[in-house]
Amino acid sequence: QGSVIELHNKEFSILEILMRNSGRVVTRTLLLERGWNFNFEPNTTVGETHVSRLRTKVDKPFDTRLIHTIRNTGYCMHGPR
C-alpha cells in the first residue's frame, strides 16, 4: 500500500527470482545458482539466511505473507488465495 522497503542487493535478487516465478516452487539450489551465479554445496544455509532477512522486511510488517517455505524443497511466492 505504497510502503517503501529498503532491500540489500541479494535480498532484491531473491525477491526478483521469486516474483518472476510467482506461484511456482523455486528450489533452494535454483535460488542459489541464480542469486549468486555460483554452485553452492547443498548443505549451505546462505540462501535461508537471506530469505529470512527478506521475510523480515516483506512479510512481517504486513498482514499477508507472500513468501512460503516448501519443506525440503525451496520457496514459493504467492499472495492471498
C-alpha positions as CSV (number, residue, x, y, z in Angstrom):
1,Q,0.0,0.0,0.0
2,G,2.6,2.5,-1.0
3,S,5.2,1.4,1.5
4,V,8.9,1.8,0.7
5,I,11.0,-1.2,1.6
6,E,14.8,-0.9,1.6
7,L,16.5,-4.1,0.4
8,H,20.1,-5.1,0.0
9,N,21.2,-6.3,-3.4
10,K,20.9,-10.0,-2.6
11,E,17.5,-9.6,-1.0
12,F,16.4,-7.8,-4.1
13,S,17.8,-10.6,-6.3
14,I,15.9,-13.2,-4.3
15,L,12.7,-11.2,-4.4
16,E,13.0,-10.8,-8.2
17,I,13.6,-14.5,-8.7
18,L,10.6,-15.4,-6.5
19,M,8.4,-12.8,-8.3
20,R,9.4,-14.0,-11.7
21,N,8.4,-17.5,-10.7
22,S,5.2,-16.4,-8.7
23,G,3.1,-19.4,-7.9
24,R,5.8,-21.9,-8.8
25,V,8.3,-23.6,-6.4
26,V,11.8,-22.2,-6.6
27,T,14.3,-24.8,-5.3
28,R,17.0,-23.8,-2.9
29,T,19.6,-24.8,-5.5
30,L,18.0,-22.7,-8.2
31,L,17.8,-19.7,-5.9
32,L,21.5,-20.0,-5.0
33,E,22.5,-20.5,-8.6
34,R,20.5,-17.6,-10.0
35,G,21.0,-15.3,-7.0
36,W,24.7,-15.8,-6.7
37,N,25.6,-17.2,-10.2
38,F,27.6,-19.9,-8.4
39,N,27.2,-23.5,-7.5
40,F,26.9,-24.0,-3.7
41,E,27.3,-27.0,-1.6
42,P,23.8,-28.5,-0.8
43,N,24.3,-28.1,2.9
44,T,24.9,-24.3,2.9
45,T,22.5,-22.0,4.7
46,V,23.4,-18.9,2.8
47,G,20.1,-18.8,0.9
48,E,18.0,-19.5,4.0
49,T,19.7,-16.6,5.8
50,H,18.9,-14.1,3.1
51,V,15.4,-15.4,2.7
52,S,14.9,-14.9,6.4
53,R,16.1,-11.3,6.2
54,L,13.9,-10.7,3.2
55,R,10.8,-12.1,5.1
56,T,11.5,-9.7,8.0
57,K,11.1,-6.8,5.5
58,V,8.5,-8.1,3.1
59,D,6.2,-10.4,5.2
60,K,6.4,-9.5,8.9
61,P,5.3,-5.8,8.7
62,F,2.2,-6.7,6.7
63,D,-1.0,-8.8,7.2
64,T,-0.4,-11.1,4.2
65,R,2.6,-13.5,3.9
66,L,4.0,-13.7,0.4
67,I,7.0,-16.0,0.8
68,H,6.2,-19.6,1.7
69,T,8.6,-22.4,2.5
70,I,8.0,-25.6,0.7
71,R,9.5,-28.2,3.1
72,N,12.7,-29.9,1.9
73,T,12.3,-28.2,-1.5
74,G,12.5,-24.4,-1.6
75,Y,10.2,-21.4,-1.7
76,C,7.1,-20.2,-3.4
77,M,5.8,-16.7,-3.6
78,H,2.0,-16.0,-3.8
79,G,-0.5,-13.7,-2.3
80,P,-3.8,-14.4,-0.6
81,R,-5.9,-17.1,-2.1
